[in-house]
Every structure is written in C-alpha cells, then in structure tokens.
C-alpha cells in the first residue's frame, strides 16, 4: 500500500504531450556490463545452483531431454523506441492493435507455449480425479486456468498439460470445487500467483477462505490445510517447494505443506527469490528472500518515483519484474503512466520500464508478469478492450529486458465473465 499523497500523485494523468523519440541507449555497453552485474546479485552460490537445476524443468520436454530451439530465421525482433527518463531506460510498447504484428517469440515452442491458450467450453474437456475415467496422469503442468462450473456452483481448476497423451491438452479437476476468492474486489475472480505452480510442475496451490488447497496434478486430488484467515486471495510456493506464502487482506501467512504448520511472520515474506514492492511511505525497493520465504535483504530502487501494484516474478540471474504505475516524471517525459518494471538486484538497482500506451481500451493494470524465459526475457500478460466489448482481450508477450525487444507469444481465451467457460484468470 502506498500513502494517499503518493497514490494521488501517481494517478494524475498528464496533459497530452508529444512522445519523446530519443536515441537508443548504448545496448552493446549494457550487454557487456550484464555479466559483471550478475556476479553482484546477493544470492548464495548454493541457492543459485539449486534454482538452476529447477529451471531446467521449464525448458525440457516431457521425455526429460532438452527441447530443440526453433529456427528464428534471419530477421529477429526489433528494438522498441525508447527514452531515458532520469537515468531509467523506458521502452515504448505498441498499441494493443499492433501486438499481433510483433515477431513470434523464438523460444515459445521450447517453453510449450502455443499460439493459443484457453478453451471455448470446459464441459467437454477431459476430467481428472478419482471418480473420473482418468485417475492419474504424468504430464507436467504448463499453466493453470480457472473455469466457472454451474454444476459445482463455483470454479474448477483446469490444468494445461500439452505433454499429455491421447491429445489431452487440458484436464478439469472436477473433484476440487472452488469458491470465488475476490476479497480485493478486483472483479477478476480468484487471483492466481506467478508461483501457483510448484517448480516440479506436479502440484498447484490455490487460496480459499480459511484454507490453502494443494492440488496434486497427477491425481486431481487435493489436501486442504486450515489457515485462520477467511480473506485469503493469493497463494504461492516459496523456493523450498514445501512452504506456501498465503496472502489475505490483513497480511500474510507461512504454511508448511508437509507438517501442516501455519505461522504468522513478523516481517515481510515472499514466494520466490526476489520481489519489488512499494512501502507505505512511497519508497520502492527490491527485496530478497530465503528459500523458506523469509526476508534477507532490501535495496532501494533508483530513478524517478513509481509504485508497484502486482506480485513479482524473478529468475536465477537476479532479475525481478512487476507491474507499476509511473509517477509524473515519467508521465511528463513519455506521456505514459503505467507499465512493467524490471530490475536486477545488484547493489545499485536501476529499473528498466516497458511502458504501455494510454490509448482507449488500455485499462489500469494492463500488464502482468507471469514468468521468466531464457535469456532475461519476461513473459507477460497484456490486457485490453476492443470497441465497446466488456470482455478483455488477453495476449502473451515476451519482453527482452537487455535488448529492448518485444515479441508475440500467443492469445489467451476466449475469456468469459459468466457461464461454463474460461474466466481469464491463469498462471504459467
């Protein structure tokens, strides 16, 4: 939460001013410095080695061998126009209508990300659970989606398992009905954290009022761990892959999924190695965490004022990304007021920003980071509205924070607000 004063400043829209078209930052020099910066990331050597081993799960196929990278062709993504704002490189993203014209993300196949993620109707999809025809499956979970179920009078988790047999790309866990968890009144339904899927991609954690639900992706069954908080709306795996960080409107909890022990931490906790967050006094900082989720360090963010508004995603190179609202310095320079912020957690963390346009149809919270791909690329969700439609268009994009390029990954949907369809809430 930021103070009322700071939030008022950040939400003031600047008058229309010409967008700045400055020369490109010296990318060759930045790339040369990149490896030296990595050495300064405050992550223990043993921690880094452990996470690197986990990260290979993401880019390997279901047989366990590295997936071949597709031929990108002679022409790759082009650098976006950018501006230097107070020492921060700001890449200017295209309008939503231009997103599908971006070059295809070269590592989409290696990450099992197709051009379309979602389904028209969850009813005909294969069912997973003890009372279904499919009682067990071995495919890794690529994404988690949520579908409304009139039969269950709530929502059901849908597992995206592109490596499954018999063409079963989506599996509905019918034996684990979920109620709408929307204590934040965002209108998006249950909020899925970037750390919803465990690193081995064989288990999923979901928030419910007064409990944490650990869903076994192999059997479609779940363990429910009581938590004394009816306002839980987000859960994510810590990097030890046994602790869950559960968030409610009044604070956070640490849940041991092995012993069932629940404790209220005295300080900040996080799911992942790093996050970037804005404090009550308006200060934005990069925070580092132990494998158990405990806070290990804080470093203030450099550059003009911005306010982080979403959960973060981090990688083993010390990069972390989150959505942020941009202060008046940014708005005055580039006439944009929100975007994705990425920063490497060295001793002088300077952010990079992917700024979304302010054209009609671009809502608040237009970008949401989902995961990091190979080569310091963050996969993000882009939301927009077309015409008078009340249903958002959701696309996946890939932003290379070093090269300043943007690529198209795929479409998400169709998205439905009601009925027995895909809600649009998902996690990769």
N, C-alpha and C positions, 0 to 999 in steps of 0.2 A: 504494500500500500504506500502511495506517496502522499505528501501533505496536500491539503486543499489548494494552498497557494501554488505549489509546483504543478499540480494537475491542471489548474486553470491556465497557467502559462503554456503548458504543453498542448492543450486542446484548442488554443486560439489559432484560428486559420489565418494565414497571412493573405494580404491582398494579392490579386493576380499579378505576378511579375514575370518577366521573361526568364525561361530556364537557362541556366548557365551552361555554356558549351566550352569547357576548358580543355587544355591539352591533357593527354593521358599521363598518368603517373608513371614514373620510371619503373616499369614492371620487371625489366631484367635485373635491376639492382635489388628490387624487393625479393625476387626469386632467389638471388644469390645469398641474401641475408636469411632466408627462411630456415635453412638447416641449422644455422647458428642459434637462431631464436629457439628452435625446438630443444636444444640442449639445456636451455634455461628453464624449461617448464618444470614446475615444482611437483613432479610426480616421482615416486620412488621407482628405482630400477626394477624391483620385483613386481611392483604393481603394473608397470608398463608391459613387462613380459607376459604377465597373466592375461591382460586385456588383449594383447596382440594375438594370443592363442585363441581367445574367444572370437575376435573379429574375423578370423578365417571362416567361421561358420557361415557368415553372411554371404561370402563370395564364392562358396563352394556349392557344387550341385548335389543332388540327393545321393549320389553314389560316393560322395566324400572327396572327389578329386576336383582340382581347380577347374572352373568353367573357362573355356576359351573366350577371350575378349573379341567381340565382333570387329570387323574391319570398319574403321571410321571413314574411310575414303580420303581423298586428297584435301577436301575442304572441311574445316572444323568450325566450331562456334567462334563467332566474332566478339571482340571486346565491346562491352557496352560503353556508351558515352558516360563520362564521369566528371566529378568536380571535387576539388579539395576544399573542405569546409573545416576550418580551424584545425588543420592537420589530419583530418579524417577523410579517407577516400570514400566517396559516395557514388556508387554505380546507379545509373538511372534506368530502371526497369521499363519495359514497354507497356503500353496499354493492354488490358486483357484480350482485346481482339487480335493483338499481334503475338500472343503466346504460342498459338499453334503453328505459327510461321517460323518459330525458332528451330534450329537444327536439333535432330534427335540426340538424346543423351547416349554417349557411346557405351557406357557400362550398364545400361538398362537390362540387357539380357543376362549379364553376369550376376546381377542382383535379383534376377527373376521378377523384374518389373515390366509388365506388358503395357501396351498402348491403352488398355482399358482395364480398370479395376472396379468391380462392382457387379450388380445383377439387377435385372428387371423385377424379379419377384422371388422372394426367398422360399416360397412354398414348394416349388418343385426340386429344390436343391437337395443333395444327399444329406441324410441325417446321421449324426454320430452320437452314440450313447448306449447304455446297457439295454434299453428297451427298443432298439432300432435294429435294422439289418446289418449295420456296421458298428461293431462293438469295439474295434481297435484299429488304429492306423499309425503308420510310421513316418509320414511326410512331415517335414519341418513347416512351421507356420511362418508365412511371409508377411501376412497382415491380419489384423483383427477388424471386423466390421460389425455393426450393430443393426439389427432388423426389428421392426415392430412386429409383434405377433398378436393378432386378435384372439387367437386360441389360448395363448398363455397370458393374455391381458397384461402385456409388458413387452420387454425386449429380449431378444435371444442373441447370443454371441455367434458370429459366423466366422469361421477360420478359413483364411485364404491359403490353400496348400497346393500351389502349382506343381509341386513334385509328386503329388499323389497318383496312384494307379487308377485305371479304368476311367480316366477323364474327370475324376472328382476334384475339380479345382476349388470348390467351396463346400464346407461342411457346416451344417447347422447343429449346434449343441442344444437339442430340444429339451434335455433333462435339467437344464440350468436356467430357469426363468429369472429375469432381472427386472427390477422396478426402475423407473426413471430417477436418476440421481442428478438433480439440477439445482442444488442449493445456491449456486451463484446466479441463477436467473438469467443465464446467457441465451436461453432458447435453443441451445444446441443439443440438449439431452445430456446423457451421461458423457463425461469428459474422459477420453482415453489419453493416458500419459504417453510420451515418447518411450517410456520404459515399461509399457504394459506387457510386452513380450519378454520372457526371460532370455538370456543370452544364448542358451542352447536351443531356443525356439521350440521347446516341447511343453511349455507351461505359460499360462496367461493369468494376470491378476486384475481383478475388477472391483470397483468400490460399490458398496451397498450400504443403506442406512444401518449403522450399528454393527457392520461386519465387513471383513475382507474376504473375497471369493477367489480362491486359487483353482483355476480350471486346468485340468490335465488334458493337454491337446491330443494325447494318444488314445484316451478312452472316452472323452467327453463328459467325464465326471468331475465333481468339484468338492473341495474342502472349504468349509466356512469357518472363519476364525473371528470370534466376537471381539469387537472394539467398542469401548464405552463412548461412542460419538455417533449420533444419528445424522450428522451433517456431512459425512464423508462424501466427497465427489470426485476424488482423484487418487489413484494408487500407482506406484511404480517400483520396479525391482532396484534395490541397491546393487552395487557391483559384486558383492559376495554371492549373489544369486540365491540367497536364503532369506535375507531381510527385505521387507517391503516398507516403503515410506508411504503412509496414508495421510491424506490431507482433508481436513474439514474446514468449515468456515471459521472456527475458533483456533485452529493450529494444526500441528502435525503429530503423527504417532510413528513409532518404530515397531514393526510386527515381525517376530521370528516365526517363519512359516514351518519350521521343524518342531520347535517346542510349543508353539502357540503363545509364547510370552509377548505381552504388549506393554510398551513403556512410553511415557511422555517425555521427550527430550527437553533439556533445559535451554538448549541453544538451537540454531538453525541446523537442519539436516537436509540431505539431498539424495536423489536417486541418480547415480552417475558420478563421474569423477569431478565434474565442474558444473557450475551454473553461473549465470549472470543475472543479478537481481537489483531492484531499486528499493532502498530503505525508506523509512518514514520521513527522514529529513531530505529526501530527494537525491541522495548520493547513490550512484550506480556502481557496482563493484563485481569483480569476478571472484567467486568463492570456490574453494577446492574441498573435496570430501574424501574420507577414507572409504574402504570397501564396505564397511558397515553402515555408511551413510552419515557418520559424524563429521562435523566441520573441522578442517585442518588449516585453513588459511583464507585471508581476504586481501584483495588488491584493488584499489580504486581504479575505475575506468578513466582513461584520459579523453580529452576532447570536449566539445560542446555538450550541453545538457540533453539527455534523453531518458526516457522512462520505459523500463522493460515491463511487458504485460503478459507474457506467457511462460510456460515451462521451457527449460533449456534442453538442448541435445549437445553432447560433447564426444570427442574422439580421442584416440590414444596419442595423437600428435599435440594435444593440449589446446585444440580449438573448441570453442563453445559458441552456440548460436541461439538466439531467441528473437521474438517479435518485440518491437519497441516503437513508442511514439516519440517523434523528434521535436526538440524544442525550437524556439523562434530563430535561433542562429541558423539551423538547417532550413527551416521554412523560408526564411528571408533569402537564403542563397540559392536554393533549388526549387522553391515553390512546392515542396513535398513535405508531408507531416508524419509519415509512418513508413515502416519497412522492416527488414530483417537485419539484425546487428550480429556480426561475428567478430570474435576477438580471440587471440592466442594468449594464454595465461602466462606470459613472461613477467619480469619484474616491472615493466613499463607497458601494461596492456593498452594498446591503441586499437580502437574498433575499426571495422570496415562495415559499410552500410549498403544494403540493396534497397533502394527507396522505391516504393510503389507510386503510381500516378494518383492524381486527385480527380480523375475523370468520373463522371456519373457512372454508377454501377459498382464502384470500388468501395466496400464497406470498411468500417473500423475493424482492425484485426484481420486485414486482408491476407497476411502471410502467417503461416505456422510451420516451424521447423519440425521435421519428422525423424531424420537420421542422417548420419554422415556416410558418404560413399568413399570409394578410393580416391586418393589424390586431393584431399582437402576440398571435397565437393559436398555441400549440404543439400539434401533433398528436402524440398519444401512444398507445402500445400498453398495454392493460390485460390482465393475465393472471390467471385464477382457475380453481379446480377446483370442479366441481359434484358433490355427493354423494361417492360412492366412486370416481368416474372418475379414472384416471391420465392422462387426456388434457386439456390445458388448454383453457379457453375463452378466445379472444383477441378483444378488441374494440378498435376505434379510437375515441378520444375527442378532443375539442377543448377545450383549457383557455385561456380568455382571461385572461391574467395581469394585465391592467389592471382589467377589470370584475369579475373573480372569478366568472365563469360557466363552466359545463361543459356541453358538448353531445355528442350521439351522432353518430359518423360512420358506422360500419358494423361488420360482423362479419368476422373473418378465419378462413378454414378451408374445409372441415374439416381438422383437424390430426391427422396420424397419426404414430406413433412408428416404425412399420415399414411395409414394403410399398412400392407404387409410388404414393405419394400425396404430399400437401403436408406438409412437415416442420414448418411453423410459423416457420421462420427466414426473415425477409424484410426488405426495406428499401424505403422510399418515396423 
